[in-house]
Amino acid sequence: MIRNRFAAIAATTAAAALLLTACNATDDAASAAREGAGSALQSLNFGSGTAKQNNAAPGTGDWATGPGRPASKPAAKKWVQLSASSAGDLNPVVVNGAGFTLYRFDKDTADPSKSNCSGECATTWPPVLVAPGGKIFVDGVAKSDVGVVKRDDGNLQVTIGGWPVYRFSKDLKPGDTNGQGVGGTWFGVTPDGQKAGAAAEEPEQGGDGTAAPASSVTLSDEINFGDPSEGLAGSGCQNVGRDDSASSLQASGALKIWSEKDCKGESKVVQGNIADLNSIGFDDRISSVFLG
């Protein structure tokens, strides 16, 4: 019996050692990926403002794919532009130098940054590539949120908030958002790398698979739906009683929140419950909502 007990202990110790080795290998790989991305990022240059404001040469960089042209085969550009803007119902969302919407992919990872879109996927969703030593113009996007990741083919793909970013081949003109929600995994990317127009939680679905409009909403002054709170119901534009005080909200469907009274100012479409409005840049900013 003693021999069997020692054998069991030895087996457990060996298994633990193997697990620790595997974890260390994973951590080492992640660290190597971060270091490699950091070195690549240091080789790039940044410019504040748009490419035009920085006198970039016409017909180069993001401008090479202009209005009326579909996203082309992935090619590293001498410069790319990342501008905080709006497109369709997405506000804010990042667009490139030609005004085309940029997207992120849920099957990628942000820490460490890793693209899992290649082959045919990268033809449909061309990655935003920048040449080594190239330039990234940031216009309303924080430089600290921008990076690059080396793809399996060796190209450098631009990241925002750690997420690799892409164009969509079926967006044919600036302002198109045909890639939004495709496959439930593709979303426009916000200036800090979040999903543009996406919910913090899964929304209630309508009969056609779309998000059902919310007929009521509860706005809480504290995160995680804490008190005090205020309820609004009905349809159309509703002004908030306690202006600019909500830090979380609960709703059974989709609604639009606004930064000013009478549904004016900056807006964002949200769906379902949001435990912390700071995660979408709307903490203490809601002045009105549109229901129904």
N, C-alpha and C positions, 0 to 999 in steps of 0.2 A: 504493500500500500504506500509506504514511504517513497519507494522508487517511482510509482505512478504519479505521486504528488509532485516530485521533483521534475518529472518529465513534463507534466502539465505546466508548471511554472516556467520551465525552459522554453516551451512552445509559445506561451504567452509573451515572454520577453522577446523572443525572436520576431513574433508578429508585430509587436510594438516598435521594434527597431526598424522593420521594413516600412511600417507606416510612417515613422518619423523621417526615414530616408526619402520616401515618396513626397512627403510634404515639403521637405527641404529642397528637393529637386524642382517642385512646382514654384516655390518661392524664389529660387534662383533664376528660373526661366522668366518669371514676372519681373524680377529686378533687372535682368539683362535686357528685357524688352523696353523697360522704362529708360535705362541708360542709353540704349541705342537711339530711342526717340529723342532723348535730350540732346545727344550729340548732333543729330540731324537738324534739330530745331536751332541750335547755335549757329549752324551754317547758313541759316536764312536771315533775311532782312525784313524789318517791319516798317510800314509807313502809316502815319495817322491820316485818316480821311480817305477819299476815293482815289482811284487811279487817275482820273481826270485832274483832280486837284493837285496831284503829284506829277503831272505832265508825263504820264506813261505814253509810250508810242502808240498811236492808233493802229488797230488791226492786230494787236498782240494780246497775250494773256487771255483773260475772260472775254474780251471783246471779239476774239476770233470766232466765237460761237454767238452770233448776234441774233436779233429778232427774226423769226420766221425759219430758223434753222433748228432741227432737232438736236438733242445731245449727241455728240459724235463719239467715235471710238476713243477710249481713255488715252489722253496724251498729257504729259507733264508740261505745264505752262511756266514761262519765265516769271509771271506774276499772277496772283489771284486776288480777288477782292471779296471781302466779307462785309456785307452791309445789313444792319438791322432795319427792317422795313415791314411792309404788310403785303399780303398777296391773297386774293380771294377773301375768305373768312378768317385767314390766319394773321394774327396781329398780337405780338411781333413774330416775325419769322426772318431768317437770314436768306438773302439773295446774293447772287454773284455780280460781277461787274457789268454783265449784260441785263441784269434784272431778273434772272431765272431763279426759281425757288430751289433751295438746297434741303436735302433730306437726311435723316438718320434711320438706321436699321436695328430693330430690336434684337436680332440674332447676333449682332456685333457685341463687343464688350468695350467698356470705357476705362476700366482699371484692372489690368493694363489695357491700353487701346489695342484693339484687334479687329480687322475686317474679316468677315466671313462671307463676303460677296465677291465671287470671281467667275471666270468663264462667261457663260451666257448671262448670268446675273449682272456682271459688270458691263455687259453690252446694253442691257435694259436700264441699268442704274450706273452710269459712268461715274467712277470715283473722282473727286476733285483732287487732282494731282498738281504738285508744284515741283519744279526742277531743283536739284541741289544748288544752293547758292541763290535761289530765286527770292522773290519778294512777296509778302502778304500785306495787302492794304486793309486796315481795320477801320470800319466806319460804323460806330455805334456798337461794336463788339469789343469787349475787353481783351487786350493782348494776353492777359494772364489766363484766359479761357481758351486760347488758340494753341494748337500744337500740330505735330505730324506723327504719323506712324509708318513704318516701313512695311509695305505689302510683301506678299510672298514672291512677287515678280521683281522686287527691288525698288519699285517706285515709292515716292513719298506721298502719302495721302493726308490731306488736311483734316484735323480734328477740331471739334468745338466741345468744350466740356469733357474731353476725352473721347467723344464719339466720332468715328470716321464719318465724313459727309459726302453726299452724292448728288448728281443731277438725275432727272427722270427723262427717259427718251421720248415720252409722250407729251411732255410739256413743250409746246411749239412756239410760245410767245411769252414775253415777260408777264408775270402775274398769274400764269397758269399754276394750278395746284392739283393736277390730275393724279399725282402720286400719293396724295394725302389719304392715309388709311388703307392703302393697298395691302391685301393679305393680312390685315390686322397687325402688320409689323413695320410698315413704312410711314413715317410722319415727318412733316416739315420740322426743321430744327430751330430752336429759339437761340438768341444771342448767348445764352449760358449753357446750351447743350440739351435743354429739355425738349419734350415733344410739344410742338406748336399745336394748340387747339385740342390737345388730348386731355382726358380726364385723369384725376388722381386715382379714381377707382372705376371699375367697369360700370357703364350706365345701364339703366333699364332699356330694353330694346323694344321698338315698335314692331308692328306686324310685318313690315317690309325689311326688318333687320337694321333700320336706322335708329338713332337715339330718339326716344320719345321726348317731346318738349315738357319741361317741368311747369306745373301750374302753381307751385308754391316753393318757397325757399326759407330756410332758417339761417339767420346770420348770427354768429356768436362772436363776442368781443375777445374771447380767448382761443388759443389753438386747441385742437382736439375737442371742439364743440362745447367748451366750458361756458358757464353763465358770466354775465348777463347775455341774453340773446333776444333777437327780434324776428318775428315771422312776417312774411309777405305772401299774398296769394292773389290770384286773378289772372288776367291776361294783359299783354301790352306792357308799356313802360311804367315802372313803379319806383318812386323816389324812396330812399332809405330814411327812416326816422332819425337814427343816430348816424350822422354822416361821418364817413371815414373812420370807422371804429371796428369793423369786422376783421377777425383774424382766421376764421374758419367758416365753412358753410355746409349745409345739408340740403340736398335736393334729390328728387326721384328721377330726374331726367336732365335734359339740356336746357341751359339758359345763357343769357348774355349779361355780363356785368360791365358797368361803366364807371369811369373815374369822376364824372361830373353829373350833376342833377339833370333830369329830363333826357337821360340816355344820350349824353354828349361826352366828348373827350375821348380818352383812350378806352378801348373795349377789348373784351376777350370772351370767347365762347368756352364754357366749362360744362362738365357733365358729372353728375353724381356728387358724392361727398368729397370735400377737400379739407383735410385736417389742418393744413397750414397754408394759408393764402400767400405767405412769403415765398413758397416754392414756385409760384407762378408770377411773382412780382406784383401782387395785389394786396399785400397786408396793409390794413388801415387805409384803403384807397377806394372802397366801394361806396358810391354815392347814389347809384340807381341800378335797377336790374330790368331786364326784359323777359317776361314770362309768357308761357303759352306758345 
